[in-house]
């Protein structure tokens, strides 16, 4: 199931890169981290400094959790907007380990395959996959690749808002 998760991530990454190459941006790049922008200055008073550091650590941990939640919402929005069946995606997601190129959580990856970090949340480690589960994952990846190919970026032109475009002139 690890390779299925990595294959799907590679499929999405390839799609994102094709869209970025064609349009110079990808509509689902949010690129902001809440927790990375937090900075606390400490005082020379050792008790106060200790309290501030403890508070800062708690705040950073909370914002890290918020970052993870926002990241999951962005992933969901992306899957739905691309046109991939979300119910099938959720089944795929539940059957496979979490895969990411970035360290998106405060956990260390259990494995690394190529550039992808593989995480096994505790709830996924208890389930033993069946042959039918593996076939479902393969079929899901094939269906998803077809959906991503249907939006052929080479045939799409940028729309401008110039007056000549609105009037149908060149």
LINUR-V247843 format. One record per residue. RES is the residue in three letters. D_LAST is the distance of its C-alpha to the last C-alpha in Angstrom with 1 decimal. Layout:
res,d_last
RES,D_LAST
RES,D_LAST
//
This chain:
res,d_last
UNK,52.3
UNK,51.4
UNK,49.3
UNK,47.5
UNK,46.6
UNK,45.5
UNK,43.4
UNK,41.6
UNK,41.0
UNK,39.7
UNK,37.4
UNK,35.9
UNK,35.7
UNK,33.9
UNK,31.3
UNK,30.9
UNK,30.5
UNK,27.8
UNK,25.8
UNK,26.5
UNK,25.5
UNK,22.1
UNK,21.3
UNK,23.8
UNK,25.8
UNK,27.7
UNK,27.7
UNK,31.5
UNK,32.6
UNK,34.8
UNK,36.7
UNK,39.2
UNK,42.9
UNK,45.1
UNK,48.3
UNK,47.1
UNK,46.7
UNK,50.3
UNK,52.7
UNK,56.2
UNK,58.4
UNK,62.1
UNK,65.0
UNK,68.1
UNK,70.3
UNK,70.8
UNK,71.2
UNK,68.1
UNK,66.1
UNK,67.2
UNK,66.2
UNK,62.8
UNK,62.2
UNK,63.4
UNK,61.1
UNK,58.1
UNK,58.8
UNK,58.8
UNK,55.6
UNK,53.8
UNK,55.1
UNK,53.9
UNK,50.5
UNK,50.4
UNK,51.1
UNK,48.3
UNK,45.9
UNK,47.0
UNK,46.5
UNK,43.0
UNK,42.1
UNK,43.4
UNK,41.3
UNK,38.2
UNK,39.1
UNK,39.6
UNK,36.2
UNK,34.5
UNK,36.4
UNK,35.6
UNK,31.9
UNK,31.5
UNK,33.1
UNK,36.4
UNK,39.4
UNK,41.0
UNK,44.5
UNK,44.5
UNK,43.3
UNK,46.2
UNK,48.6
UNK,47.3
UNK,47.5
UNK,51.1
UNK,52.1
UNK,50.7
UNK,51.5
UNK,49.0
UNK,46.9
UNK,44.9
UNK,43.8
UNK,44.8
UNK,48.1
UNK,47.0
UNK,50.5
UNK,53.7
UNK,55.2
UNK,55.5
UNK,54.0
UNK,56.7
UNK,54.9
UNK,52.0
UNK,50.2
UNK,47.9
UNK,45.9
UNK,46.5
UNK,49.2
UNK,51.1
UNK,52.8
UNK,55.4
UNK,55.8
UNK,59.4
UNK,58.5
UNK,56.9
UNK,59.8
UNK,62.1
UNK,60.2
UNK,60.8
UNK,57.9
UNK,58.5
UNK,57.2
UNK,55.2
UNK,53.6
UNK,52.6
UNK,51.2
UNK,49.2
UNK,47.8
UNK,46.7
UNK,45.2
UNK,43.3
UNK,41.8
UNK,40.7
UNK,39.2
UNK,37.4
UNK,36.0
UNK,34.6
UNK,33.0
UNK,31.4
UNK,30.1
UNK,28.5
UNK,25.9
UNK,24.4
UNK,22.4
UNK,21.0
UNK,18.8
UNK,17.4
UNK,14.2
UNK,14.2
UNK,12.7
UNK,11.5
UNK,12.6
UNK,10.1
UNK,9.9
UNK,6.1
UNK,6.8
UNK,9.9
UNK,8.9
UNK,6.8
UNK,3.8
UNK,0.0
//
